[in-house]
Amino acid sequence: MPSFLGILLFFLFPISFSLPQRSSWPNALVLRVTKDASTLQYVTIINQRTPLVPVTFVVDLGGRYLWVDCDSGYISSSYRSAHCNSAQCSLANAAKGCKSCFAMPRPGCNNNTCVLFSENAFVGMVSPGDLGEDILALQSTNGLSPGPVASVPRFLFSCAQTFLIKGLASSVNGMVGLGRSRIAFPEQLSATFKFSRKFALCLPPSTMSSGVMFFGDGPYGLLPGIDVSKLLSYTPLIVNPISTAKVSYKGERSYEYFIGVKSIRINGKKVSFNPSLLSINKEGIGGTKISTVNPYTVLETSIYKAVTMSFLKEAENVTRVAPVAPFGVCFSPMNTRPTIPVIDLVMQSKEIFWRIFETNSVVQVTDTVACLGIVDGGSNARTSIVIGGYQLEDNLLQFDLVGSRLGFSSSLLLRETSCGNFNFTSIA
């Protein structure tokens, strides 16, 4: 049965922007992802507007929707604002009431429009803006290489104010939200083209390489001819009943992605800490979430102390040295190569675990000093474990929104491939 969003978008499309025949619709779409050197944020470029222009966005896995700075030269002949009390406003769960603008009408400044709050999660700022819609385009894929460009005629997004880009990477114009919202980026793409409500994230490990995002089901092909969708283990996605956003409505659930980590093992040995911290209570506190906003994994203090103590106990041929911010545990190798223990995040059973190897656990900060790439989140942390970007790099994650499950690969380097190995150069 078609989704509510799919039906709504179908009836909202004017004849002048008609979609191609369904037989020619893509089965999946693809975007390149890069890592910004100064902010450690993950960045992608999406074509938008009429005429189409490349717009740079920071990737926010838990973000509610796409938002764009409309104050700085947003020019498009196809932009339309969403009228108050319209179906678009209802779909976006926009704030009650109408917004007026007394300047010359333009994107982000129109009368009788509904208000949508946008969030910059990196600096904790929010901005009220117009709900708007415009053309958006990105490349299709057969899972092995990119194909023809596919367009969404009236993609819903928030027109934010310029101050909201503070703290984002240079030349960035907004953020692309992949969270569990009805107008999140993946939801609108799957509703438009009727492909599977799945997307996959494969983040690059350095600023010198690129990663890839797939929207739709596999195959997810990486050179030298490996379908990494076949390498996945699965664990349920969990909904936090309480929103963690800076601005939310009473009773609103979280849009972020949580998973059910049950315990942590280091070199196969269970780490001892209060297991109740791994559950989400009725106030939405606790549990484990996945984040592209946090550059490194963040642990509640008691978990952090237990993990770091166990890690140092299992590590061999290292000497602990003064910490280097933001890390609390740093070390220097002795004369022989250090032995770095593996860390397992154990899920619904002892046999289902996300293994974190040295490439995702240790950060080389100087030629002679390395640090454990996790940070102390404090004793009052809202979320007990936040799996950050560094631990996600060169791992493939598939978010199955229908089956409500996460597929994860652990490090692709052990499979002799990496997130930088998608073939962006040849056309399918």
C-alpha positions in Angstrom: 0.0 0.0 0.0 1.4 3.5 -0.9 2.7 5.6 2.0 0.8 8.7 3.1 3.9 10.8 2.1 4.0 9.1 -1.4 0.3 9.8 -2.0 0.6 13.4 -0.8 3.7 14.1 -3.0 2.0 12.6 -6.0 -1.0 14.9 -5.8 1.2 17.9 -5.1 3.3 17.5 -8.2 2.1 20.0 -10.9 1.8 18.8 -14.5 4.8 21.0 -15.5 7.0 18.9 -13.2 5.6 15.5 -14.0 7.8 12.5 -13.0 9.0 10.0 -15.7 7.2 6.8 -16.2 7.4 4.5 -13.2 9.3 1.9 -15.3 12.2 4.4 -15.6 12.3 5.4 -11.9 15.6 4.6 -10.2 15.9 1.7 -7.7 18.4 3.6 -5.7 20.2 6.9 -5.5 23.8 7.8 -4.5 25.8 10.7 -3.0 29.5 11.2 -2.4 30.5 12.1 1.2 33.8 13.8 2.2 35.3 14.7 5.6 36.1 18.3 6.4 39.6 18.7 7.9 39.0 21.6 10.3 35.6 20.5 11.8 35.7 16.7 11.2 32.2 17.0 9.8 30.9 14.9 7.0 29.8 16.8 3.9 27.9 16.1 0.8 26.8 18.1 -2.3 23.3 18.1 -3.6 21.9 19.9 -6.7 18.9 22.0 -6.0 16.8 24.9 -7.4 16.1 26.2 -11.0 18.6 26.5 -12.5 20.2 23.6 -10.6 23.2 24.7 -8.5 25.4 22.5 -6.3 24.6 23.1 -2.6 26.9 21.9 0.2 25.4 20.3 3.3 26.7 18.7 6.5 25.3 15.2 7.1 23.2 14.9 10.3 22.2 11.3 10.7 19.6 12.2 13.4 18.4 15.4 11.8 14.7 15.8 11.1 14.9 17.2 7.6 17.0 19.2 5.1 17.5 22.9 5.9 19.1 25.6 3.8 20.4 29.1 4.5 17.9 31.1 2.3 19.2 34.5 3.4 22.4 34.3 1.4 21.5 34.5 -2.3 18.9 31.7 -2.6 17.7 32.3 -6.2 15.3 29.8 -7.8 12.4 30.2 -10.2 10.8 26.9 -8.9 10.8 27.7 -5.2 7.4 27.7 -3.5 6.6 28.4 0.1 4.1 26.1 1.9 0.9 27.9 2.8 -0.3 27.9 6.4 -2.6 24.9 7.3 -1.6 23.1 4.1 -1.1 19.4 3.7 2.7 20.1 3.5 2.7 21.9 6.8 0.8 19.0 8.4 3.2 16.5 7.0 6.2 18.4 8.3 4.7 18.8 11.7 5.2 22.5 11.4 4.6 24.9 14.3 1.1 26.2 14.8 0.3 29.6 13.5 1.2 31.6 10.4 4.3 33.6 9.6 4.4 36.9 7.8 7.2 38.8 6.2 7.1 42.5 5.5 10.1 42.7 3.1 10.2 41.9 -0.6 8.9 38.3 -1.0 11.8 35.8 -1.5 12.7 32.3 -0.4 12.5 32.4 3.4 10.4 35.5 3.5 6.8 35.1 2.4 3.4 35.8 3.9 0.9 33.1 5.1 3.6 30.4 5.5 4.1 27.8 8.2 7.1 27.9 10.5 9.5 25.0 10.7 12.3 25.1 13.3 15.8 24.1 12.0 18.5 22.8 14.3 22.3 23.1 14.1 23.1 20.2 16.4 26.9 21.0 16.4 26.5 24.3 18.3 23.0 23.7 19.8 21.2 26.5 18.0 17.8 26.6 16.4 16.2 29.0 13.9 12.5 29.5 12.9 12.1 29.4 9.1 9.7 28.9 6.3 8.7 25.5 5.1 9.4 25.5 1.3 9.7 23.2 -1.6 12.0 23.2 -4.6 13.6 21.0 -7.2 16.3 18.6 -6.0 18.4 16.3 -8.1 20.9 13.5 -7.5 22.4 10.6 -9.4 20.7 7.2 -9.6 22.6 4.0 -9.2 22.4 0.3 -9.9 24.5 -0.1 -6.8 27.7 -0.5 -8.7 28.2 2.9 -10.3 26.2 6.1 -10.8 23.5 6.4 -13.4 21.3 9.2 -14.8 20.3 12.1 -12.7 16.9 11.8 -11.0 14.9 14.8 -9.9 12.3 15.4 -7.1 10.1 18.3 -8.4 8.9 19.7 -5.1 11.2 18.5 -2.3 10.2 19.9 1.2 12.8 21.6 3.3 13.2 24.4 5.8 14.5 27.9 4.8 16.7 28.9 7.7 18.5 32.1 8.6 22.2 32.6 7.9 23.3 32.6 11.6 22.4 28.9 11.8 25.4 27.9 9.7 27.7 29.0 12.5 30.2 26.3 13.4 29.6 24.4 10.2 32.4 23.6 7.7 33.5 26.4 5.3 31.2 26.9 2.3 28.4 24.8 3.8 24.8 26.1 3.2 22.8 23.9 5.5 22.4 20.4 6.9 20.8 17.3 5.4 18.8 15.4 8.0 18.5 11.6 7.7 16.5 11.0 10.9 13.1 9.3 11.5 10.9 12.2 10.3 8.2 12.1 7.6 10.0 14.7 5.6 13.6 13.5 6.3 15.8 13.2 3.2 15.6 9.4 2.9 11.8 9.3 3.4 11.1 11.9 0.7 13.3 10.0 -1.8 11.7 6.6 -1.2 8.2 8.1 -1.2 8.9 9.9 -4.5 10.4 7.0 -6.4 8.7 4.1 -4.5 11.9 2.3 -3.7 12.7 0.5 -0.5 12.7 2.6 2.7 16.4 1.8 3.3 19.5 3.9 3.2 23.2 3.1 3.8 26.0 5.2 5.1 29.7 4.6 4.5 31.9 7.4 5.9 35.4 8.2 4.7 38.3 7.8 7.2 40.3 10.8 6.1 40.0 14.2 4.3 41.9 12.7 1.4 39.3 10.1 0.5 35.5 10.0 0.0 32.7 7.9 1.2 29.2 7.2 -0.1 25.6 7.2 0.9 23.0 5.0 -0.8 19.3 5.6 -0.8 17.4 2.4 -1.5 18.3 -1.3 -1.1 21.5 -3.0 -2.2 23.6 -4.1 -3.9 26.1 -1.7 -2.5 29.1 -2.4 -4.7 32.6 -1.4 -3.7 35.8 -2.1 -5.7 37.1 -4.7 -6.3 33.6 -6.0 -7.0 32.4 -6.6 -3.4 28.7 -6.3 -2.6 29.1 -5.1 1.0 25.3 -5.4 1.6 25.9 -9.2 1.9 28.4 -8.6 4.8 25.9 -7.2 7.3 24.8 -8.3 10.7 21.5 -7.0 12.0 20.2 -5.5 15.2 16.8 -3.8 16.0 16.5 -0.1 15.8 15.0 1.4 19.0 12.8 4.5 19.2 13.5 6.8 22.1 10.1 7.9 23.3 11.4 11.4 24.2 13.0 13.8 21.7 16.6 14.8 22.3 16.3 17.9 20.0 16.8 21.4 21.4 13.3 22.4 20.2 10.6 19.7 20.3 6.9 19.5 21.0 5.5 17.9 24.1 5.4 14.2 23.8 7.5 14.2 20.6 9.7 11.1 20.1 13.3 11.3 19.1 14.3 11.3 15.5 17.7 9.8 16.1 18.8 6.2 15.7 19.2 4.1 18.8 20.3 0.5 19.1 20.2 -2.0 22.0 23.7 -2.5 23.2 23.5 -5.0 26.1 27.2 -5.1 27.1 30.7 -4.3 26.1 33.6 -6.7 25.8 37.3 -6.0 25.4 39.4 -8.8 24.0 36.4 -11.0 24.7 36.2 -10.1 28.4 33.0 -8.4 29.6 33.4 -4.9 31.0 31.8 -4.4 34.4 29.5 -1.4 34.9 25.8 -0.7 35.8 23.8 -2.4 33.0 20.7 -0.2 33.6 22.6 2.6 31.9 22.1 0.8 28.6 18.3 1.0 28.8 16.3 4.0 28.0 14.1 5.2 30.9 10.7 6.9 30.6 12.4 10.3 30.5 14.4 9.2 27.4 17.7 9.0 29.3 20.2 6.3 28.7 20.7 3.8 25.8 22.9 3.9 22.8 22.6 6.1 19.7 24.5 6.5 16.5 25.7 10.1 15.6 27.5 11.9 12.8 27.5 15.0 14.9 29.9 13.7 17.6 33.3 13.1 16.0 34.2 10.4 18.5 32.3 8.0 20.7 31.1 9.5 24.0 30.5 7.4 27.1 28.8 8.2 30.4 31.5 8.6 33.0 31.2 5.3 34.9 31.1 3.4 31.5 34.1 5.5 30.3 36.2 4.6 33.4 35.4 0.9 33.1 36.1 0.8 29.4 39.4 2.7 29.6 40.6 0.7 32.5 39.9 -2.6 30.7 41.4 -1.3 27.5 44.7 -0.3 29.2 44.8 -3.6 31.0 44.5 -5.6 27.7 46.8 -3.3 25.6 50.4 -4.6 25.4 53.7 -2.8 24.7 52.3 0.7 25.5 53.3 3.4 28.0 50.6 5.8 29.1 51.4 9.5 28.5 49.8 12.9 29.2 46.3 13.1 27.6 45.7 15.2 24.5 42.3 16.9 24.3 39.6 15.8 23.8 40.9 12.4 24.8 41.6 11.2 28.3 43.6 8.1 27.6 46.8 8.4 25.5 49.8 6.2 25.2 53.1 5.8 23.4 54.3 2.5 21.9 57.3 0.8 23.4 60.2 -0.6 21.3 57.9 -3.3 19.9 54.6 -2.8 18.1 51.7 -2.3 20.5 49.0 -4.9 20.7 45.6 -3.0 20.6 42.6 -5.0 22.0 39.4 -5.3 20.1 36.2 -3.7 21.5 32.8 -5.5 21.0 29.5 -3.8 21.4 27.3 -6.8 22.2 23.7 -6.6 20.9 20.6 -8.8 21.4 22.8 -12.0 21.8 26.4 -12.8 22.5 26.7 -13.9 18.9 25.6 -10.5 17.5 28.2 -7.8 18.1 29.8 -4.8 16.5 33.5 -5.3 16.6 35.7 -2.2 16.7 39.2 -2.7 15.6 42.3 -0.6 16.1 41.6 1.5 12.9 38.4 2.7 14.6 39.5 2.8 18.2 42.9 4.5 18.2 43.6 8.0 17.0 47.2 8.8 16.0 47.6 12.4 17.3 51.4 12.8 16.8 54.2 10.6 15.4 54.8 9.2 18.9 51.4 9.5 20.7 48.2 7.7 20.1 44.9 8.0 22.0 41.9 5.9 22.6 39.3 7.6 20.4 36.5 7.9 23.0 35.6 10.8 25.3 34.1 11.2 28.7 30.5 12.4 28.4 30.0 13.2 32.1 28.0 11.5 34.9 24.8 13.2 33.8 24.9 12.2 30.2 21.5 12.1 28.6 22.6 9.2 26.4 24.9 6.6 27.9 26.7 5.7 24.7 26.9 7.8 21.6 28.7 6.0 18.8 30.5 8.9 17.0 31.8 9.4 13.5 35.4 8.0 13.9 34.0 4.7 15.0 31.7 4.6 11.9 34.4 5.3 9.3 35.0 2.5 6.8 32.0 0.6 8.2 28.9 0.2 6.2 25.6 0.9 8.1 22.3 0.2 6.5 19.2 1.7 8.1 16.1 -0.4 7.3 13.2 1.8 8.2 10.5 -0.8 7.3 12.1 -3.6 9.2 13.3 -1.1 11.9 16.7 -2.7 12.0 20.3 -1.7 11.6 22.7 -3.6 9.4 26.4 -3.2 10.3 29.6 -4.6 8.7 32.4 -3.7 11.1 35.6 -2.6 9.4 35.6 -3.0 5.6 39.4 -2.9 5.6 39.3 -6.6 6.7 37.4 -7.3 3.5 40.0 -5.6 1.4 37.9 -2.7 0.5 36.8 0.7 2.0 34.2 3.4 1.9 36.3 5.2 -0.7 35.9 2.4 -3.2 32.6 3.2 -4.8 33.1 3.7 -8.5 32.0 7.3 -9.0 33.9 7.7 -12.3 31.9 5.4 -14.7 28.2 5.8 -15.5 25.9 2.8 -15.3 
